[in-house]
């Protein structure tokens, strides 16, 4: 949420790049923006080359004109810092700014994410630019947020990074002996004698490709380099943020995240951001539950605070393998989906469609035809009118969930770096399976990190929590003993933060919580399947089959096949006042849906509303009101019965308790009721 006195409604707009166009077009843009009810633009995202044509010169003349024009037209600004792509002269003059790939290839000038995060040159020039921007535009009262860089990403393995990684390791571990212990360097005679012996894990050292996946001989080194790379880019963000906060302390600072982007630890990043923002670009075949899950992840990064939808496409995304159009009504539907899960903005990339280069066929508010006559423009306009009428209705409202799913970036890295048990191990798929089961039943979910409070939840689910971070088992143990309900799955609790196996049997320090011991794990190929019976129905057992011994827990279901037929696959353990469940395999959507429905019913965790399949229902609330969002993802009309009386804030229609709300194809309703 952009917490500012300047913001009194859902901000509506997006990325605007007028520097790519002759000035005579700008006034027409302003006219069309007003027609579409656009009230915020993100400026200056890729303008470094324009602003700083050489080492000594800064030219803000064009940006000054743009800022004055936007202010004259009463449009808010999300002001970017332009540091996402360095100018060509900088790459030509200072070789250290260019990244080196994992295979040792030195990059040339070009593309994006092309600056080494540990380059002294990059940090020096970026800092100077940001300081000049902040001082020059600090008195513009229409700047509602600072947008640092753009979509941070990628990795670098250059000499700058080698030196910085050695320093990072020394600060983390203190002595080379502790490094050797953490990375288990006695294996294969890899003992290090000095910090100068440390090299990054890349294709020239410990990493290689096998089965179309990156693999590592020493997971501890690879894991730490991922931490280091994420931290290095975060340092760049903090460097700019600190300058901005010093000069304009009242303006919140963010950067646009990319959902479930594996390379950067967003749990750590969010702690340094005033508010979370992200760019939503689902494919035509992306499950609506996966988009919802990422929205919920973004909301969870700041403890449930509203976030900002910084980018989405108005129509077509041009970098997908099949660039299918958003069908009529889908842009509106997906915009409300973001709002339903906690966004306080609806923003697009981009405002005017580019004439050349890689995104020239990516949709925009204003298309190449340059008029208001397109389908996309008119859908944008209609939504703009709706959002203007809604005003501040649900700004700042929260989602209150009784269920949490634990998501951890470092665990994601570690379990997929692991040297077993299967190349089919996929952390995101496992998270999605549990989330989807709750989503399809319209049960609200918070997606949280391992540092977040779990005491307020009736049910905590931690799928494939391979890495048991220091003390986390104690938190789970206390939670269960105090009456909580905990579910985890196969490949959980195996290692510590350094990917060293916790000795004494799997699942490590969680054995007593779960009341089991996992002796072995059988990996199944994509074509193979075992099975088990749960409440009279047979379900598949895929990917991994844990061979489980009971140590105080009880079996709920057993395997049907192979030499471990009759051994537990699904278990429950009572500990104190609570329960812990273990799912020793990967199964079907039907199983997860049934299993979680049963547990939620036992815990009196109810859906927001009962609704037909493919109708999504969420709730945002404040001290006075609840806002029930009903989203029809079906290609036909549908009906939903509401529980309490309320008013559809989109139409003004009044409903009584048990009334039917009718929704057209891709339709939306937002029912406001008193708490």
C-alpha positions as CSV (number, residue, x, y, z in Angstrom):
1,X,0.0,0.0,0.0
2,X,1.3,3.5,-0.9
3,X,0.7,5.1,2.5
4,X,0.4,8.8,1.5
5,X,-2.0,11.6,2.1
6,X,-1.9,12.2,-1.6
7,X,-3.6,8.8,-2.3
8,X,-7.4,8.7,-1.8
9,X,-8.4,6.0,-4.3
10,X,-7.1,3.0,-6.1
11,X,-4.3,4.4,-8.2
12,X,-4.8,3.7,-11.9
13,X,-2.2,4.0,-14.6
14,X,1.2,2.6,-15.3
15,X,4.6,2.9,-17.2
16,X,4.8,6.0,-19.4
17,X,7.8,6.5,-21.6
18,X,7.2,9.9,-23.4
19,X,11.0,10.3,-24.0
20,X,10.5,7.7,-26.7
21,X,8.1,10.0,-28.6
22,X,8.2,13.5,-30.1
23,X,6.8,16.1,-27.8
24,X,3.7,16.9,-30.0
25,X,2.3,13.5,-29.0
26,X,2.5,14.2,-25.3
27,X,-0.6,16.5,-25.2
28,X,-2.6,13.9,-27.0
29,X,-1.5,11.3,-24.4
30,X,-2.7,13.6,-21.6
31,X,-6.1,14.0,-23.3
32,X,-6.5,10.2,-23.6
33,X,-5.3,9.6,-20.1
34,X,-8.0,11.9,-18.8
35,X,-10.6,10.1,-20.8
36,X,-9.5,6.8,-19.4
37,X,-9.4,8.2,-15.8
38,X,-5.6,7.5,-15.6
39,X,-4.3,9.2,-12.4
40,X,-0.8,7.9,-12.0
41,X,2.2,7.3,-14.3
42,X,5.5,5.6,-13.7
43,X,8.2,7.8,-15.2
44,X,11.9,7.7,-15.9
45,X,12.4,3.9,-15.8
46,X,14.9,3.7,-18.6
47,X,16.1,7.2,-19.0
48,X,19.7,7.1,-17.7
49,X,21.1,7.3,-21.2
50,X,19.0,10.4,-21.9
51,X,19.8,12.1,-18.6
52,X,23.5,11.4,-18.5
53,X,25.0,11.4,-22.0
54,X,28.6,11.3,-20.7
55,X,30.5,11.1,-17.4
56,X,30.4,14.8,-16.7
57,X,27.1,16.0,-18.1
58,X,23.6,15.6,-16.8
59,X,20.6,16.8,-18.9
60,X,17.2,16.9,-17.1
61,X,15.6,19.3,-19.7
62,X,13.3,16.7,-21.2
63,X,12.3,15.1,-17.9
64,X,11.6,18.6,-16.5
65,X,9.1,19.1,-19.4
66,X,7.5,15.8,-18.8
67,X,7.2,16.4,-15.0
68,X,5.6,19.9,-15.6
69,X,3.2,18.5,-18.1
70,X,2.1,15.6,-15.9
71,X,1.7,17.9,-12.9
72,X,-0.4,20.4,-15.0
73,X,-2.7,17.6,-15.9
74,X,-3.1,16.5,-12.2
75,X,-1.5,13.1,-12.6
76,X,0.4,11.5,-9.8
77,X,3.9,10.1,-10.5
78,X,5.7,6.9,-9.4
79,X,9.2,8.2,-10.0
80,X,11.8,5.7,-11.1
81,X,15.5,6.1,-10.7
82,X,16.6,5.0,-14.2
83,X,19.3,2.7,-12.8
84,X,18.0,-0.5,-14.4
85,X,20.2,-0.1,-17.5
86,X,23.5,1.7,-17.6
87,X,24.4,4.0,-20.6
88,X,26.6,2.7,-23.4
89,X,29.4,5.1,-22.7
90,X,29.8,3.7,-19.2
91,X,30.2,0.1,-20.5
92,X,32.8,1.4,-23.1
93,X,34.8,3.3,-20.6
94,X,34.5,1.1,-17.5
95,X,34.8,-2.6,-18.2
96,X,34.1,-3.7,-14.6
97,X,30.5,-2.7,-14.9
98,X,29.7,-5.6,-17.2
99,X,28.5,-8.9,-15.9
100,X,30.0,-12.3,-16.3
101,X,27.8,-15.3,-16.9
102,X,27.9,-18.6,-15.1
103,X,29.9,-20.1,-17.9
104,X,32.6,-17.4,-17.6
105,X,31.4,-15.4,-20.7
106,X,31.9,-11.6,-20.2
107,X,28.8,-9.7,-21.3
108,X,29.0,-6.7,-23.6
109,X,26.7,-3.7,-23.5
110,X,23.1,-4.6,-24.2
111,X,19.9,-6.2,-23.0
112,X,18.7,-5.5,-19.4
113,X,20.0,-6.5,-16.0
114,X,23.4,-5.9,-17.5
115,X,25.2,-4.2,-14.6
116,X,27.4,-6.0,-12.0
117,X,25.8,-5.3,-8.6
118,X,29.3,-5.3,-7.0
119,X,30.8,-2.9,-9.6
120,X,32.2,0.1,-7.8
121,X,31.6,2.0,-11.0
122,X,27.9,1.1,-11.2
123,X,27.3,2.0,-7.5
124,X,29.2,5.3,-7.8
125,X,27.3,6.5,-10.9
126,X,23.9,5.1,-9.7
127,X,24.3,7.0,-6.4
128,X,25.1,10.3,-8.1
129,X,22.2,10.0,-10.4
130,X,19.7,9.2,-7.7
131,X,20.9,12.1,-5.5
132,X,20.5,14.5,-8.4
133,X,17.0,13.2,-9.2
134,X,15.9,13.4,-5.6
135,X,17.2,16.9,-5.1
136,X,15.8,18.1,-8.4
137,X,12.2,16.8,-8.0
138,X,11.8,16.7,-4.2
139,X,9.3,19.6,-4.2
140,X,6.9,18.0,-6.6
141,X,3.9,17.2,-4.5
142,X,2.5,14.7,-7.0
143,X,5.3,12.2,-6.5
144,X,3.5,9.4,-4.6
145,X,6.4,6.9,-4.6
146,X,10.0,6.3,-5.6
147,X,10.5,3.3,-7.9
148,X,14.1,2.1,-7.6
149,X,15.6,0.4,-10.7
150,X,13.3,-2.1,-12.4
151,X,12.7,-5.8,-12.0
152,X,16.1,-6.6,-10.4
153,X,17.3,-10.0,-11.5
154,X,20.0,-12.2,-12.9
155,X,23.4,-13.2,-11.5
156,X,27.1,-12.2,-12.0
157,X,30.3,-14.1,-11.6
158,X,32.9,-11.5,-12.4
159,X,36.1,-10.6,-10.4
160,X,34.1,-7.9,-8.5
161,X,31.7,-10.6,-7.3
162,X,34.5,-13.1,-6.5
163,X,36.1,-10.6,-4.1
164,X,32.8,-9.5,-2.6
165,X,31.7,-13.2,-2.1
166,X,34.9,-13.9,-0.2
167,X,34.2,-10.9,2.0
168,X,30.6,-12.0,2.4
169,X,31.7,-15.5,3.5
170,X,34.2,-14.0,6.0
171,X,31.5,-11.8,7.5
172,X,29.0,-14.8,7.7
173,X,31.4,-17.4,9.1
174,X,34.3,-15.5,10.7
175,X,37.0,-18.2,10.0
176,X,38.0,-20.4,7.1
177,X,37.6,-23.4,9.4
178,X,33.9,-22.5,9.9
179,X,33.5,-22.2,6.1
180,X,35.0,-25.7,5.6
181,X,32.6,-27.0,8.2
182,X,29.5,-25.3,6.8
183,X,30.3,-26.4,3.2
184,X,31.5,-29.9,4.2
185,X,34.8,-29.3,2.4
186,X,36.5,-32.4,3.7
187,X,34.5,-34.2,1.0
188,X,36.6,-34.8,-2.1
189,X,39.5,-33.1,-0.4
190,X,38.1,-29.6,-1.0
191,X,39.6,-28.2,2.2
192,X,40.2,-24.4,1.9
193,X,43.2,-22.8,3.6
194,X,42.5,-19.2,3.1
195,X,39.5,-17.0,2.1
196,X,41.3,-16.3,-1.2
197,X,40.8,-20.0,-2.0
198,X,37.0,-19.4,-2.3
199,X,35.6,-19.3,-5.8
200,X,31.9,-19.0,-6.7
201,X,30.0,-22.1,-7.6
202,X,29.6,-21.8,-11.4
203,X,30.1,-23.9,-14.5
204,X,33.9,-23.4,-14.1
205,X,33.9,-24.9,-10.7
206,X,31.2,-26.9,-8.9
207,X,28.1,-26.6,-11.1
208,X,27.1,-28.5,-14.2
209,X,24.0,-29.3,-16.3
210,X,22.4,-32.7,-16.0
211,X,18.8,-33.8,-17.1
212,X,18.2,-30.2,-18.3
213,X,18.8,-28.9,-14.8
214,X,21.6,-27.0,-13.1
215,X,23.3,-29.3,-10.6
216,X,26.0,-28.8,-8.0
217,X,28.8,-30.9,-6.5
218,X,28.7,-28.8,-3.3
219,X,25.3,-27.6,-2.5
220,X,26.5,-25.5,0.5
221,X,28.6,-23.3,-1.8
222,X,25.9,-23.0,-4.4
223,X,23.3,-22.1,-1.8
224,X,25.5,-19.4,-0.2
225,X,26.3,-17.9,-3.6
226,X,22.6,-17.6,-4.2
227,X,22.3,-15.9,-0.9
228,X,25.2,-13.6,-1.7
229,X,23.8,-12.7,-5.2
230,X,20.4,-11.8,-3.7
231,X,22.1,-9.8,-1.0
232,X,24.4,-8.0,-3.5
233,X,21.4,-6.7,-5.5
234,X,19.6,-5.8,-2.3
235,X,22.6,-3.7,-1.3
236,X,22.2,-1.8,-4.5
237,X,18.5,-1.2,-3.7
238,X,19.3,-0.1,-0.2
239,X,22.0,2.3,-1.5
240,X,19.5,4.1,-3.6
241,X,16.7,3.9,-1.0
242,X,18.9,5.5,1.7
243,X,19.7,8.5,-0.6
244,X,16.0,8.9,-1.4
245,X,14.9,8.7,2.2
246,X,17.5,11.2,3.3
247,X,16.3,13.8,0.8
248,X,12.6,12.9,0.6
249,X,11.8,11.1,3.8
250,X,8.1,11.4,3.4
251,X,7.9,9.6,0.0
252,X,7.7,5.8,0.2
253,X,10.2,3.7,-1.7
254,X,9.7,0.4,-3.6
255,X,10.9,-1.7,-6.4
256,X,8.9,-3.9,-8.6
257,X,9.2,-7.6,-7.8
258,X,8.4,-10.5,-10.2
259,X,6.2,-12.8,-8.2
260,X,7.7,-16.2,-7.6
261,X,11.1,-15.2,-9.0
262,X,13.6,-17.7,-7.8
263,X,16.8,-15.8,-7.9
264,X,16.1,-13.2,-5.2
265,X,14.9,-13.8,-1.7
266,X,11.9,-11.5,-1.6
267,X,11.2,-12.4,2.1
268,X,14.4,-10.6,2.9
269,X,13.9,-7.8,0.3
270,X,10.5,-6.9,1.6
271,X,11.9,-6.0,5.0
272,X,13.8,-3.1,3.3
273,X,10.9,-1.8,1.2
274,X,8.2,0.7,2.3
275,X,5.6,-1.3,0.4
276,X,5.7,-4.3,-1.9
277,X,4.9,-3.9,-5.6
278,X,5.0,-6.6,-8.3
279,X,4.5,-7.2,-12.0
280,X,1.8,-9.8,-13.0
281,X,2.1,-11.5,-16.4
282,X,0.4,-14.8,-16.3
283,X,0.3,-16.9,-19.5
284,X,-2.9,-17.8,-21.2
285,X,-2.8,-21.2,-19.6
286,X,-1.7,-20.1,-16.1
287,X,-4.0,-21.4,-13.5
288,X,-6.0,-18.6,-11.8
289,X,-5.1,-20.3,-8.5
290,X,-1.3,-19.7,-9.2
291,X,-1.9,-16.0,-9.9
292,X,-4.0,-15.8,-6.7
293,X,-1.2,-17.6,-4.8
294,X,1.4,-15.1,-6.0
295,X,-0.8,-12.1,-5.0
296,X,-1.2,-13.7,-1.6
297,X,2.6,-14.2,-1.4
298,X,3.2,-10.5,-2.2
299,X,0.6,-9.5,0.5
300,X,2.4,-11.9,2.9
301,X,5.8,-10.3,2.4
302,X,4.8,-7.3,4.5
303,X,2.8,-9.1,7.1
304,X,-0.5,-8.8,5.3
305,X,-0.3,-5.2,4.3
306,X,-1.8,-4.2,1.0
307,X,0.6,-4.2,-2.0
308,X,0.8,-2.5,-5.3
309,X,0.1,-4.1,-8.7
310,X,2.8,-2.2,-10.5
311,X,2.5,-3.8,-14.0
312,X,0.2,-6.0,-16.0
313,X,-0.6,-6.0,-19.7
314,X,-3.7,-4.2,-20.9
315,X,-4.1,-6.8,-23.6
316,X,-1.4,-9.1,-25.0
317,X,2.0,-10.0,-23.5
318,X,4.5,-10.2,-26.3
319,X,7.3,-12.4,-24.7
320,X,5.2,-15.5,-24.2
321,X,5.6,-18.4,-26.7
322,X,2.0,-17.9,-27.7
323,X,0.9,-14.2,-27.5
324,X,-2.8,-14.7,-27.0
325,X,-5.0,-11.8,-26.5
326,X,-6.8,-11.2,-23.2
327,X,-10.4,-11.9,-24.1
328,X,-13.0,-9.2,-23.5
329,X,-13.6,-8.8,-19.7
330,X,-10.4,-10.6,-18.7
331,X,-8.3,-7.4,-18.1
332,X,-11.1,-6.1,-15.8
333,X,-11.4,-9.5,-14.1
334,X,-7.7,-9.9,-13.4
335,X,-7.4,-6.3,-12.2
336,X,-10.1,-7.1,-9.6
337,X,-8.4,-10.3,-8.8
338,X,-5.3,-8.3,-7.7
339,X,-7.6,-6.0,-5.7
340,X,-9.4,-8.9,-4.2
341,X,-6.1,-10.3,-2.8
342,X,-4.8,-7.1,-1.4
343,X,-3.6,-4.7,-4.1
344,X,-4.4,-1.0,-3.7
345,X,-3.4,-0.1,-7.3
346,X,-4.1,-1.2,-10.8
347,X,-1.2,-0.3,-13.1
348,X,0.0,-1.4,-16.6
349,X,3.0,-1.7,-18.8
350,X,2.7,0.4,-20.8
351,X,0.7,3.5,-21.5
352,X,1.7,4.0,-25.2
353,X,2.8,1.0,-27.4
354,X,6.5,1.2,-28.4
355,X,7.4,1.6,-32.0
356,X,10.5,-0.7,-32.0
357,X,12.6,-3.2,-30.2
358,X,11.6,-6.3,-28.2
359,X,8.3,-5.0,-26.7
360,X,6.8,-3.3,-29.7
361,X,4.0,-5.8,-29.8
362,X,3.3,-5.8,-26.1
363,X,-0.1,-4.2,-25.5
364,X,-0.6,-0.7,-24.2
365,X,-3.4,1.7,-23.2
366,X,-2.8,3.6,-26.4
367,X,-2.1,1.3,-29.3
368,X,-0.1,1.9,-32.5
369,X,-3.2,3.3,-34.1
370,X,-2.9,6.2,-31.6
371,X,-6.6,6.7,-30.9
372,X,-9.3,5.9,-28.4
373,X,-11.1,3.6,-30.8
374,X,-9.6,0.2,-29.7
375,X,-11.3,-2.5,-27.7
376,X,-8.4,-2.4,-25.2
377,X,-8.7,1.4,-24.6
378,X,-12.4,1.2,-24.1
379,X,-12.1,-1.6,-21.6
380,X,-9.4,0.5,-19.8
381,X,-11.7,3.5,-19.8
382,X,-14.7,1.6,-18.4
383,X,-12.6,0.2,-15.6
384,X,-11.1,3.6,-14.9
385,X,-14.7,5.0,-14.5
386,X,-15.5,2.2,-12.1
387,X,-12.4,2.7,-9.9
388,X,-13.1,6.5,-9.8
389,X,-16.6,5.8,-8.5
390,X,-15.3,3.2,-5.9
391,X,-12.9,5.8,-4.6
392,X,-11.3,4.9,-1.3
393,X,-13.9,2.2,-0.3
394,X,-11.5,-0.6,0.5
395,X,-8.1,1.1,0.5
396,X,-5.9,-0.3,3.3
397,X,-8.3,-3.1,4.2
398,X,-6.8,-6.4,5.2
399,X,-7.4,-10.1,4.7
400,X,-7.9,-12.2,7.8
401,X,-7.1,-15.9,7.3
402,X,-7.1,-18.9,9.6
403,X,-4.8,-20.9,7.3
404,X,-1.2,-20.1,6.5
405,X,1.2,-21.7,4.0
406,X,4.9,-21.4,4.7
407,X,7.0,-20.3,1.8
408,X,10.8,-19.8,2.0
409,X,13.1,-18.8,-0.8
410,X,16.3,-20.3,0.7
411,X,14.4,-23.6,1.2
412,X,13.3,-23.4,-2.5
413,X,17.0,-23.0,-3.5
414,X,18.2,-25.8,-1.2
415,X,15.6,-28.5,-2.1
416,X,16.0,-28.0,-5.8
417,X,19.9,-28.0,-5.5
418,X,19.7,-31.3,-3.7
419,X,21.6,-34.3,-5.1
420,X,18.4,-36.4,-4.8
421,X,16.0,-38.0,-4.5
422,X,14.4,-37.0,-7.8
423,X,14.8,-34.5,-10.6
424,X,11.0,-34.1,-10.3
425,X,11.3,-32.3,-7.0
426,X,9.6,-29.0,-7.6
427,X,8.9,-26.7,-4.6
428,X,6.5,-24.4,-6.4
429,X,4.4,-27.3,-7.6
430,X,4.2,-28.6,-4.1
431,X,3.2,-25.2,-2.6
432,X,0.6,-24.8,-5.5
433,X,-1.0,-28.2,-4.8
434,X,-1.9,-27.3,-1.3
435,X,-2.8,-23.7,-2.1
436,X,-5.0,-24.8,-5.0
437,X,-7.0,-27.2,-2.8
438,X,-7.9,-24.3,-0.5
439,X,-8.4,-21.8,-3.3
440,X,-11.0,-23.9,-5.1
441,X,-13.0,-24.1,-1.9
442,X,-12.7,-20.3,-1.3
443,X,-10.8,-20.7,2.0
444,X,-8.7,-17.7,2.6
445,X,-4.9,-18.3,2.9
446,X,-2.0,-16.2,4.0
447,X,1.4,-17.1,2.5
448,X,4.0,-16.4,5.1
449,X,7.8,-16.8,5.8
450,X,9.6,-18.8,8.4
451,X,10.1,-15.6,10.5
452,X,6.4,-14.8,10.7
453,X,4.1,-15.3,13.6
454,X,2.1,-18.5,13.3
455,X,0.3,-18.4,16.7
456,X,-2.8,-16.7,15.2
457,X,-3.5,-19.5,12.6
458,X,-5.7,-22.6,13.2
459,X,-3.8,-24.5,10.5
460,X,-0.2,-24.1,9.2
461,X,0.9,-25.9,6.1
462,X,4.6,-26.2,5.3
463,X,5.0,-28.4,2.1
464,X,8.5,-29.7,1.3
465,X,10.2,-27.7,4.1
466,X,13.5,-29.4,3.4
467,X,15.6,-26.9,5.3
468,X,15.0,-26.7,9.0
469,X,16.3,-23.3,9.9
470,X,17.8,-22.8,13.4
471,X,15.0,-22.9,16.0
472,X,12.1,-23.3,13.5
473,X,11.3,-26.8,14.8
474,X,11.0,-25.3,18.3
475,X,8.4,-22.8,17.0
476,X,6.4,-25.5,15.3
477,X,6.6,-27.7,18.4
478,X,5.3,-24.9,20.6
479,X,2.6,-24.0,18.1
480,X,1.3,-27.6,18.0
481,X,1.6,-28.1,21.8
482,X,-0.5,-25.0,22.2
483,X,-3.3,-26.4,20.0
484,X,-2.2,-25.6,16.5
485,X,-2.6,-27.9,13.5
486,X,0.5,-28.5,11.3
487,X,0.9,-30.3,7.9
488,X,4.1,-31.0,6.2
489,X,5.1,-33.3,3.4
490,X,7.9,-35.6,2.1
491,X,11.4,-34.2,1.9
492,X,10.9,-32.0,4.9
493,X,13.2,-31.3,7.9
494,X,16.3,-33.0,6.3
495,X,19.0,-30.3,6.5
496,X,20.2,-27.2,8.3
497,X,20.8,-23.8,6.8
498,X,24.0,-25.0,5.1
499,X,22.3,-28.0,3.5
500,X,24.1,-30.4,5.9
501,X,21.9,-33.4,6.9
502,X,20.5,-33.3,10.4
503,X,21.7,-36.7,11.8
504,X,19.5,-39.1,13.7
505,X,17.0,-39.9,11.0
506,X,14.6,-38.0,8.8
507,X,12.7,-35.7,9.2
508,X,15.4,-34.4,11.5
509,X,14.3,-32.3,14.4
510,X,10.6,-32.7,13.5
511,X,10.5,-36.4,14.2
512,X,9.0,-36.0,17.6
513,X,6.5,-33.4,16.3
514,X,5.3,-35.7,13.6
515,X,5.7,-39.0,15.5
516,X,7.5,-40.8,12.7
517,X,10.8,-41.8,11.3
518,X,11.4,-41.9,7.5
519,X,13.9,-44.7,6.8
520,X,14.0,-44.4,3.0
521,X,12.5,-42.6,0.0
522,X,11.6,-44.3,-3.3
523,X,11.8,-42.0,-6.3
524,X,9.2,-42.8,-9.0
525,X,9.6,-41.8,-12.7
526,X,7.0,-39.6,-14.4
527,X,5.3,-42.7,-15.7
528,X,5.2,-44.6,-12.4
529,X,2.7,-44.4,-9.6
530,X,1.9,-46.1,-6.3
531,X,-1.5,-45.6,-4.6
532,X,-3.2,-45.3,-1.3
533,X,-6.8,-45.3,0.1
534,X,-8.1,-42.3,1.9
535,X,-11.7,-42.6,3.3
536,X,-12.6,-45.2,0.8
537,X,-11.2,-43.6,-2.3
538,X,-7.9,-44.5,-4.1
539,X,-5.5,-41.7,-4.8
540,X,-2.1,-41.8,-6.7
541,X,1.3,-41.6,-5.0
542,X,3.8,-39.9,-7.3
543,X,7.4,-38.5,-7.4
544,X,8.5,-39.7,-4.0
545,X,7.3,-42.4,-1.6
546,X,8.6,-42.1,1.9
547,X,8.9,-45.4,3.8
548,X,7.7,-44.4,7.2
549,X,7.9,-46.0,10.7
550,X,5.6,-44.8,13.4
551,X,7.2,-43.4,16.5
552,X,4.1,-42.3,18.4
553,X,2.0,-41.2,15.5
554,X,-0.8,-43.1,13.9
555,X,-1.3,-44.1,10.3
556,X,-4.2,-42.7,8.3
557,X,-3.4,-44.4,5.0
558,X,-0.9,-46.9,3.7
559,X,0.7,-47.7,0.3
560,X,-1.1,-50.2,-1.9
561,X,1.9,-51.5,-3.9
562,X,5.6,-52.5,-3.9
563,X,7.7,-53.9,-1.1
564,X,6.6,-51.1,1.2
565,X,2.9,-52.0,0.7
566,X,1.0,-51.6,4.0
567,X,3.4,-49.1,5.4
568,X,2.2,-45.6,6.3
569,X,1.9,-42.8,3.7
570,X,-0.3,-40.4,5.6
571,X,0.1,-40.0,9.3
572,X,-1.2,-38.0,12.3
573,X,0.5,-37.3,15.6
574,X,-1.1,-35.7,18.7
575,X,1.3,-33.4,20.6
576,X,0.1,-31.4,23.5
577,X,-3.2,-29.8,22.5
578,X,-2.6,-30.0,18.8
579,X,-1.9,-32.3,15.9
580,X,0.8,-32.7,13.2
581,X,0.2,-34.4,9.9
582,X,2.7,-35.9,7.5
583,X,2.0,-36.6,3.8
584,X,4.8,-38.9,2.6
585,X,4.2,-38.5,-1.1
586,X,2.9,-36.2,-3.9
587,X,-0.7,-36.9,-4.9
588,X,-3.6,-35.5,-7.0
589,X,-5.6,-32.3,-6.7
590,X,-8.6,-34.4,-5.7
591,X,-6.7,-35.8,-2.7
592,X,-5.4,-32.5,-1.4
593,X,-8.9,-31.0,-1.8
594,X,-10.6,-33.8,0.1
595,X,-7.9,-34.0,2.8
596,X,-7.8,-30.3,3.5
597,X,-11.5,-29.9,3.4
598,X,-11.8,-32.6,6.1
599,X,-9.3,-30.8,8.3
600,X,-10.8,-27.4,7.8
601,X,-14.3,-28.7,8.6
602,X,-12.9,-30.2,11.9
603,X,-11.4,-26.8,12.7
604,X,-14.5,-24.8,11.7
605,X,-12.6,-23.0,9.0
606,X,-15.3,-22.0,6.5
607,X,-15.2,-20.8,2.9
608,X,-15.8,-17.1,2.5
609,X,-18.8,-18.2,0.4
610,X,-19.8,-21.4,-1.2
611,X,-19.5,-20.9,-5.0
612,X,-19.5,-22.9,-8.2
613,X,-16.2,-24.2,-9.6
614,X,-14.1,-21.4,-11.2
615,X,-15.8,-18.7,-9.2
616,X,-13.3,-17.1,-6.8
617,X,-14.4,-15.5,-3.6
618,X,-12.2,-13.4,-1.2
619,X,-12.7,-11.0,1.6
620,X,-11.0,-7.7,2.6
621,X,-12.1,-6.0,5.7
622,X,-11.5,-3.1,8.2
623,X,-13.0,-2.4,11.6
624,X,-16.4,-1.5,10.2
625,X,-17.0,-3.3,6.9
626,X,-16.3,-6.5,4.9
627,X,-15.8,-6.4,1.2
628,X,-16.6,-9.8,-0.5
629,X,-15.1,-10.0,-4.0
630,X,-16.8,-12.5,-6.2
631,X,-14.9,-13.2,-9.5
632,X,-16.4,-15.3,-12.2
633,X,-13.6,-17.0,-14.2
634,X,-16.1,-19.1,-16.2
635,X,-16.9,-18.6,-19.8
636,X,-20.6,-18.4,-18.9
637,X,-22.8,-16.7,-16.4
638,X,-23.2,-18.0,-12.9
639,X,-25.0,-17.4,-9.6
640,X,-23.7,-17.2,-6.0
641,X,-25.7,-17.1,-2.8
642,X,-24.4,-14.6,-0.2
643,X,-24.6,-15.1,3.6
644,X,-25.2,-11.5,4.8
645,X,-27.1,-8.5,3.5
646,X,-25.0,-5.9,1.6
647,X,-24.5,-3.7,-1.4
648,X,-22.7,-4.4,-4.6
649,X,-20.4,-1.3,-4.7
650,X,-20.0,-1.7,-8.5
651,X,-23.7,-1.4,-9.3
652,X,-25.4,-0.1,-6.1
653,X,-27.7,-3.2,-6.1
654,X,-28.8,-4.1,-2.5
655,X,-29.0,-7.8,-1.4
656,X,-30.5,-9.4,1.6
657,X,-29.0,-12.5,3.4
658,X,-29.4,-15.7,1.3
659,X,-30.0,-13.6,-1.9
660,X,-28.6,-14.8,-5.2
661,X,-25.9,-12.6,-6.9
662,X,-25.9,-13.1,-10.7
663,X,-22.7,-12.7,-12.6
664,X,-22.2,-12.5,-16.3
665,X,-19.3,-14.3,-18.1
666,X,-16.0,-12.9,-16.6
667,X,-18.2,-10.8,-14.3
668,X,-17.3,-9.3,-10.9
669,X,-19.3,-8.3,-7.8
670,X,-18.0,-6.6,-4.6
671,X,-20.5,-7.0,-1.8
672,X,-20.0,-4.5,1.1
673,X,-21.6,-5.4,4.4
674,X,-21.3,-4.3,8.0
675,X,-19.2,-6.5,10.3
